[in-house]
């Protein structure tokens, strides 16, 4: 009988890599996202919160979602509080669902991101009273899923390219 080596436990280095990945996505939210025009855009902040939330306890994930939401709300004072509320709920839910959906499979992760982003768009659209210049149905059933699909595709590519940053358990 051959003894198996002990599974590597996440340490300080993996935590630093996870925070570095989180910070890079937040920088991309404020540095790259404004350069992307159109109705269906990539939301790097949702990806950052979802990637971080699956590695945290629900309370700390909710706090992280709240802080990111407040930072995003500070840029749009007309909808103050709505993004913070939705990000808190999305992060809390993602932390609870981590065992079910967030595996080491890229397609499941993309599906997880798609669902989180679509729920984020639906909730923020309903909380802020609709979208400017577009019907509510078109915003919820056309542009929100397209934006969610684009965000999920970018998250899957980022996951493949920077696997050590976003999967800190695998050293």
Protein Blocks (a to p, Z undefined) as FASTA:
>chain_A
ZZddddddddfklmmmmmmmmmmmmmmmmmmmmmpgcjbdcdfklmmmmmmmmmccfklm
mmmmmmmmmmmmmmmmmlgojlmmmmmmmmmmmmmmmmmmmccbfklmmmmmmmmmmmmm
mmmmmmnopaehiafklmmmmmmmmmmmmmmmmmmmmmmmmmmmmmmmlZZ
